[in-house]
């Protein structure tokens, strides 16, 4: 559910605590930065209404499904409601800030004017005091939410938060000023308008509201990538029902509907093309930069753009089952998770507010006993209450996680949890599965040697035409090679296959023999020495050999292998340069494994490994104190992926439900492994910077606010300046997290 009204991490922790206390709540997680809560509960024990009431009793507002934007499908992602809540809250904050600012201008005149003597010439002190009180009261009304959540909600929940510190600090200044005003009215000696502290309470609230507004704007940008993904799907779809074309809301599309998509339009839901063909831009969903050709029988992904022809398709994924909805849900769950590095900040945040309140009391007593007087001691105590900021601590990790997971999702990299980011940063060993991961997963022609007196295209045509009649995997490689070379096939007659040896056929009048060396040699075909040397070289590289003879004479030799994927060598090299040890694991024989590993630049190979044995090898590597990542397709190596510290499933397409993987790569692109690792490292760098700043700010700021420098330098921090520093400390942390958006390694333009 989406929650509005949270002003700091303590708010989220308090809501979490209240929810976990409730009978029937299995688990609860609240993300202050995202403005969301994830609650698992038993509906036979506690109702959703009761859960909402717990949150509302704590002083916060639950955004109900009725407030979701128009056109949102049933089961639409939570980000819809969170966006509504965020816009409402930002608008409210802006109005309250502008109101408070308007009141603070005359307050500045009547407070600073007293010190200069300008105001005292025209108005008596009691009149000035009443005017300041009225203006400050207006500012307090504008900032009423700090008092509602800081004082009244605490009475119900027995838990303090950031608003409590603000309410105590500004409230103390306001109440003291009321006391001074009464003393002035009664003519008590020693009191004048110079002793009023109304401006402290007023300007503190103005600066804090400004900071909260800027923080809300900046925090809203952390989920911009996620909102952009959600907005990819159009609000309506054109379907064919009862022979008529109807434009209906996206939420009304059902499985089985025939949907029409014209050039330039976005695909509204997932499905299978039934008529027409087109080129579709899938970059916004999968990160694939090149448009993909589609024909009847091919799958289309919701949110993608139809570039050329019109087509119809049968809807198979609608509502919460669409690719965008599932991706957004996965990213939302990742953003609600907590990284281990956040644990210390959470523990400190949990006791931060009561500790600061206690410290303020101690500081007040200490300075008062030291003979500095009531006003001095009160000023120092207020400054301590105001400068303390648990928000920067609480925002340090979640904001960086939100930006990095959103960016990754935009580029086809789905990070399932905050812990996966922290683990990815620590990876020092990566194990690649061979088939389908490092290699393309099917045999292709890698080498060709043609008899000197023959034309290459002629031999390819004969061989591929004859092989087109066979079901052998090597035959598919030959046919694919002909398509790649744009060689047209010719009719085949007298086809015959001899199992385990080869085939014979007639193509264009020529008698062909295709198969192993033993097969064609046994048919009397002589093999020149230079062909034998080439065959030994190819065999040494682990490649299969296809010999071709035409009319009893050797025509050519083809080398066939499961070739490396594009960029495999470059990716392995980059990983090794970054200090990561790279291994390859496979169920293939050692000779083939070594050949593939050598061509990829991998020195360490584990061969003859069955799926269960792969997991054992991963476990053995982890036992040496290493952080191990396993990269595979998520099917045959699911156990190994789950056993590794970090499981990375590659090339899963929009089937993102790879349970065993911690990171899912939608595209079949090895460069995304690099991007996932490097982005995680950069995100963790930003998290550490954020935590350092948050701790440094509080460790330095609180002692200075308590008057540590006063005995040595005479410097005493002004409460208003303390309020400004507190307000902008959170903005600094969020802004630093937003810099992750500038990280170019994951951007497709920098690939």
N, C-alpha and C positions, 0 to 999 in steps of 0.2 A: 504494500500500500504506500501511497505518497503522503508525506506529512509536511505541512507548512508550519512556520513559526519557530523552527529550531535556530538558535542564534550561536550555538557553540557545541563543541564535542561533548561537553557535560550534559547538554540537553539530550543528545542521542544516547549517552550512557545511562541517563536517568530513565528515559523511556524504556530502554532495554531492560533495566533492572525491574521496573514496574511490571513489564510484560512477563518476565521470567518468574515473577512471584505468583502470577495468576495460575489457578488450577486449570489443567487442560492445555496449557501452552507447552509444547514440546521444546521448541527453540525459538529464539528471537535474535535478530541482528539488525541494527539501525546504522545507516550511513548518513551522517550529518551533512557531508559534502554533497551527496546525491539527493538528499531530502527524501529518502526512501527507507522503508522497513520491510524485512522479510520475516514473516511469522509462520511457524508450523504449529498447528493446533489440532486438538481432538474435538470435532464439532458436537460429539455426544456429551462433552463436559462443559465446553465454553462456546458461546456463539460469537460470530464476527462482530455483531453489535456490541457485545460486552467488551471485546478487545478494543474496538474504536472508543468506547467510553473510558477505558483505562487511559488511553492516550489523551483524550480530551480533558479528563480530570487533572492530568498533569500540566494542562495549560496549552496544549497544541491542537492543531486542526487536521483531521484526516480528510483527504480529498477523495470524495466518493466517485464510483464509476459513472454516475450521472453527469459528472463534471468533465468527463473526457471529451475531447474535441469531436465535432460532427464527422461522420464518415468512418470513424474507427470501428474496425471489425470486432466481433465478439472474441474475447481472448486477446485483444490488442495489448501490446507490451505496456508495462508499467510506466515507461518513460513518457507516454502520453499524459497521464495524470500528473506525473512529477513536473512536466513542463508547464501545465496549467497552474499548479501550485506555485512554481517559481515565478511565473509572470505576475500572478496576483500579489505575491509577497514583495516583488521588486517595485511594483506600482505603488503598493501601500507604503513601503519604505521611502520611496521618492517623495510622495505627498507629505508624509510626516516630517521628513528632513527639510523640505522647502518651507513648511509651516514653521518649524522650529527656527530655521535660519532667519525668516522674516521677523520673528519675535526677538531674535538675538541681537539684531542691529540696534533697536532702541535700548535694549538691555546694556549693550556695550557703551552707549552714550551716557546712560544714567549711572553706570558703575565707574567707568574711567573718568567721567566728568567730575565725579565727586573728588577724586584724587587730585585733579587739576584745579579744582575750585570753581570751575565754570557753572556747574549745576547748583552748588550751594548758594550762589549769588541770587538765584531766582526761586528756589524751593527749599522749604525746611526739610530737615533730615527725615522726619516721619513720612512726609509726602513721597520723598525719593524711595524710602523703604517700601512703602505700599505699592508704588509703581513697579519697582524691581520684583516684588513678590508676585504681582499680577502677571508680569511678563514671564517670570520663571515658572509659575504655575501652568501657564499656557504651554510652555516647552515640555514640562513634565507630562501634561495631558497628551501631547504629541508622541511622547515616548512611553505611553502607559504600559505597553507590552512588556517592557523591562521589569516593571513592578508587579504586573500580573503573574508573570512566570518566575520572577525572582523572589517574590515574597509569598503571595497567596498560594501559588502552586506548590511551593516548598512546604507550606503548612500541611497540605494534603499528602504530599509524597515523601516528606521527611528527607528530601535530598536537595542540596544546594547546587547552583549552576553559575555560569558566567553572569547571567542576569542578576543573580543575588549580589555579586560584588558591585555591579553597577548601581543597583538599587540602594545598597548600603552606603556606598560612597557618595552618590548624589543626594540621597536621603539625609545623610548626616549633615552635609553642607546646607541643605534646605532647612532642616529643623533647627540647626544652630542659628541660621539667619532669622528665623521666626522668633527665636529666643531674644536675639539682639534687638529685633524690631519692637518687641513688647517692652524691653528695657528702655528703649528710646522713648516709646510712648509714655512710659511711666516716669520718665525723667531721671532714671538711675544714672548716677555719675559714672563717667568712664566709658560710656557707650555712645557711639555715633554711627552715621551711615558708612564711615570708612571701615567699620568692623563687619559689615554685611558680606556674606559669602554666596549670595544668590547667583552672581555671575559664574561662580565655579560650578554650581549644579547645572546651570543653563548651558554653558559652553561645553561642559563635559558631555552632556546629552547630544548636543549638536555635532560634535566631532565623532562621537560613537555612532550616531545614526548615519553620518557620512561614510564612516568606515564600513559599517554593515551593508550599506547600499552598494559601495564599490566592491565589497567582498562578494555580495550576492551576484553582481554582474559578472565578476571574474569567475566565480564558481560555476555559473551557468554555462560559461564557455567550455568548461572541462568536459561537458557531455555533448558538445556541439556535433562531434562526429557521429555519435549514436543517434541524435535527432535527425541528422542528415540522412542516415541509413533508413530511418523510419519514414521519412518523407519521400522516399524513392517511389513507393507504391502510389498510383493515382487514387483519387477518392471514389471514382466510378469505373465501371467496366461495361463494355458492350457485349451482350450475350444474345444467342439465338434461341428463342423459346416459341414453340408453336409456329415455326416458320417466320417469325418476325424478329427484327433486330431491336433490342431494348437496352437503353442505358440505365443501369441500376447501381445503387451504392455498393461499394466494394464489399461491405459486410454481408450483402445478400447473395453473393456468388456462392454456389454450392458445387460439391464434387460432381462431375459429369456434365456440367454446363459447357456448351460450345462457345468459346470466347473469340471475338474478332479483334485483331490488332492491325492498325494501319501504319504506314511509314511515319516515323517521328514520334510515335506513341510509346508509352512504357507498358511493359507486360504487367497486368494487374495481379495475377496469381500464378502459381506454378502449374505446369501441365505438359501434355504431349501434343506436338503438332499433328494435325489431321489433314490440313490442306494448305497449299502454298509453300513458299520457301523465302528465306530472307537471310540477311547478315545482321547479327545482334551484338550490340555493345554491352558486355557484361562487366565492364571495368568498375562500376560503382558498387557492385556486390561482391565480385570475386577478386578484383584487382587485376584481372586479365586485360592487358592494354590493347590487344589486337581483336577486332570484331570476329565473332565466331559464326561460320556458315551453318544454317539450320535448314533441315528438310523434314518431310513427313516421317514421324517415328522418333524424331529427336526431342529431347527435353528442353523446355524453356523455363527460365528462372524469373520469378516476380521481381519487379523493380528494374529490370534491364530495358535497354532502349532498342526498339526496332528501327534499323537504319534504312533498309531498302524496300523490299516487297511486302505486300499485305499477306497475312496468313490467318488461319483459324487453328485453335487448339482446344483439346479437351482438358478441363480443369481437374487436376488431381491433388493439389495442395492449396487449401483455402484457410482463411482465419489464422488461428495460432499455429497451423502446420506449414505456412508458407516459409520460404527460406529466410526472408527478412525478419519475420516474427521470431523464428527459432534462433537466428543469429543474435538479435537484440536481447532475447531472453537469456541466452548464454552469457552475453557481455554484462547484462545487468547483474546476474548472479556473481560474476567475477568481481564486479565493482562493490558488491555487498560483502564480499569476503575480506578477511584481514590477513595481511602479510605478517609473518613472525616478527619482523623488525618493528611492527607497530605495537607489540605487546607492552613494551616499557612505557611508551607514551600513553597508552590506555591506563596502565596502572597508576601513573603519575596524575593523569587527568581525573581519575576517580577520587583522589584525595586532595586534589589541587585547591579547590574552592574553600573547603573548610580549613585547610592549612593556611591559606592566605588570610582568611578572616581572623583566625587565631593570631597570626603574625601581626596583623594590623592592631589588634587589641594590645599585644605585648609591646609593640613599638610606641603606641600611645602612652601606656603606663610608664615605659622607660624614660621617654622624653619629659613627661610630666614630673616624674620623680627627680629627674636631672635639673629641674628648675626652669624649664623653657616655657612654661605656661600652657594654659588650656588651648588657646588658639593655635599656637605652634604645633603642639602635640596632635591636635585634631587634623590640621593640614597634612602632616606627615602620614597619619593613619589613612586619610582619604586617598592620598597619592598612592600608597601601597595597595589599597583595594582596587584602584582604577588601573594601575599599570600592569597588574598581573593578567596574563592572557593564556588560558589553556587552549583557546581556539587554534592558535598557530601550531600547537602540538598536535591537536586532533586533525588538522587539515593536512599535515605534512605528508602522510602516506596516502590517504584516500584520493586526494586530488591528483597526485601523480599516477596512481593506478587508473583512475577514470580517464585521464587524457591518453595514457599509453594503450589501454585496452580498446578505447574507441578508435584511436589511430590505427592500431593493428587490425581491427575488424574491417575498417575501410579498405585495407590492403589485402584482405583475404587471409589474415592470420587471427585465429580465434584463441585467445588466452583464457582458460577456464577459471583461473583463480589468481588472487594476488600472490599467493605462495608460489605459483608457477613462475612469476616474474622474478622473485627473489632466488628461486632455485636455478633458473636459467642463467642468472648472473654468476652463480658459483660453479657452473659446469666446467669440469676440467678434462672430462673424457666424453667423446661422442662416438657411439657405435651405430654404424649404418647397416641396415639390412641390404642385401645385394639386389635380388630380383624385384623389380618394380619400384625400388627406392633409388639406388644409385644407377641402375640400368632401366631401360624403358619397359622391360618385362615381357618382351616378345622378340623373336629372332628377326634380324634385318641383315641385308647384304652390306658388308663392311669393306670387302675387297673384291676386285675382279681382275682376271688376267686372261687376255684373249690371244689366240693364235695370230701370229704376225700377218698372215695373208687374209684375215677376215675382218669384217666391220663390227665394231662393238655393239651397235644398235641391232644389227642383224642377229647376233648371238643371243642378246638379251630377249629379243622377240621370240626366237625359237624356244629358248629355255622356259620363259615365262608362260608361253602359250601351252606347252606340254604340261608344265607344273600346275596350270590352272585346273586340270582335271583331277588333281590329287588333293587329298585332305590332310596331308602331312604338314606339320608346322613350318618346315623349311620351304614348302611350296608356297605358303602365304607370304613368306619373305621374298621369294622370287617375283610373285605377282605385285607386291608392294613396290619393289625396286623398279619394275617396268612402269608403274604409274608415276613414280617419282621422276623417271627419265622421259615421261610422255611418249612411251613406246606403245603403239597399238598392237593388240594380240590378234592372232590369225586362227582359222579353224583347225581343229585337231581330229585326227582319225587314227584307227588302229591302236588306241591307248591300252597299255597293259602295265600293271604294277606288280613288282616282285617284292614282297614284304622283307624289310630289313636290308634291301640291296639298292633298288632304284626303280626307274620306269623306262618304258620304251613307247614311242609314238611316232606318227607322221605329221609333219607340219609343213605346209607349202611345198609338198612333194619330197621333203627331206626326211630321211630315217634318223631318228634321234635316240640316243641312249643317255640317260641322266641318272647319276647316283654316286655311289662310293667308288674309290679307286679300284678296289677288287672287282667290282661289278663290271666296269667298262674294260678293265684289263682282261677280264675273263672272256669278254666278247671280242678280243683280238685288237683292241685299240692300243696303239703304242703311245707312251707318254715321254716327251722330251725331258732331258735332265734339268733344264732350268725350271720346268713346271714342277718337277719333284722337289727341288730345293725350295721353291715358293710354298709348296704344300707343307713341307716340314716346318717352315717359319710360321705359317698360319696355325698349324696344329699346336705348335709350341705356345701360341698365344691363346690357346683354349678355344679356337674357332672350329666350327663344323665345316667340312669341305663338300662342295657339290661340283662334280665333274660333268662336263657336257661334251658329247661326241656327235658329229654330224657326218652321216654316210660313212661310218667306220673310221673317221679321222678325228683327233682331238680338236675341239673347237674352243674350249675355254674352261676356266676354273673360277668358282665363286667361293669366297669366304663368308660364312654366315655366323653371326653371334648376337647375343643379347647386348646391344650396344649401350654405352654410357649415355646418360641423359645430358642434354645441353647444360653447360656451366658446371658439370660435376667436378672437373679438374680444378677450375678456378675457385669453387666453393671450398673444396678440401684444402687447397693451398692457403686460402684466407683464414680458415679455422686454425690451421697449424701455426700460421703467423701470429695469431692472437693468443697462442699459448695453450691451445686445446689439443689433447692427444686424440687421434682419430683411428678407429678400428673398423673393420668390415666383418660382418658375420653372415654365414650362409649355410644352407643345407647341401650345396653343391660339393663336388669333389675338389680336392685341394688344388689340382692343376688348373682347373677353370677359375677357381676363386683367386689364385695367385695372379693369373693373367689379367683378370678384371681389376683387381686391387692395384696392380702395377701400373696399368693404364690410367687409373684414377689418382695415382700418387699416394696410395696407402701402403704402409710397410707392414702393419700388423693385421693378420687375417685369422679368423676362426672359421674352419670349414667343417663339413659333415655334421652340422648342428641341427638337430630336430627342434621343433618349436619349444618343447619343454627344456631342452638343453640350452637353448638361447637364454632363457630366463635364469638358469643356473650360472651361466657365464657372466651375465649382468650382475647377479648377486655376488659373485666372486670378486668382480671389479669394485663393487661398492664396499666390500669388506676391507679393502685396502685403504679406506678413508677417503676415497674419491667421490666426487659428485658426478654421477653418470647419467647422460642423456641417451635415449634410444630413439632412432629415427626409422620408422617403418610405415607400411601401408595401413596398419590398424586391423588387418584381417588375420593373416597367418602368424603375425608376430604380436598378437594382442597381449599374451602373457608376458612377453619380454617388455613391452611398453609399460605395462602395469608394474612390473618389478623395478624398473629404472626409477631413479630420483625424478627424472623428467621424461615423460613419454611424448614424442612428437609424431603425430600421424600426418603423412604427406599425401596430397593428391586425392583427398576424400570427396572433392566436389562439394555440393551442398548437403551431402549426407554427413552432418556434423555430429551425429550421435555416436561418436567413437568413445565409448565409456572408458577404455583403458588409457586414453591419451590425456595429457594435461594441456597440450597445445595442439590445435588442429589447423593444418594448412590446407585451405580450400583448393588452391592451384597445385598442379603437379610441377612445381618449380623449386629446385634445390636452393635457389638464392633466398627463398623465404625462410629457410633454416637459419641462414646468416642474419637475416633481418630480425627474426624472433629473438635470437641471442643478443645481437647488438642493441636492439631497442630495449630489451630487459636491462642490459647493463647501463644504458643511459638513464632509464627510469629510476633505477636504484641509486645512481649518482645524484639525481635530483632529490630523491627521498632523503638521502643522507645530508644533502645541503639544507633541505627544509628542516630536518630534525636539529641539525647543528644551529641554524638560525633561531629556531623556536627555543631550544635550551639556552643558547647564548643570550638571547633577548631577556628571558626571565631571570637567568642567573645574574646578569649584570643589572638589569632594570630594577628588580625588586630591592636589592641592597641600596642602590642609589636613591630610590624613592623613599626608603626608610631613613635616609639622612646620613648614610655612611660617610659621605664626603664633607658634610657640614663642619665637623670639628676641625678639619684640616684646611679646608678651602673656603668655608663660609657659603658653599653652594647648596641650595635646597631646590629640588625639582618642583616646578609649579604643577599643581594637579591637572590643569587644563592641558599642559604639554604632555603630561603622562597619559591623559585620555587620547590625545592625538597619536602618540606613539603606540598605544595599545590598539587603536583602531586600524592603524596602517601595518601592524605586524602581520596580521592575517592576510591582508592584501598582498604583502610581499611574498608570503609562502605560496599563495594561489598563483600569482604571476610567474613565479619561478617554475611551478609545475606546468604552466601553459607553454613555457619555452620548449617542452617536449615536442610540441607541434612543429617546431622548426627543424627537428632532427631529420636530416635528409636521407639517411641510409635506407629507411623503409619506404621512401617515396618512390613511386614507379618511374618518375622522371630521372632519377639518379641511378637507375639500375645499370 
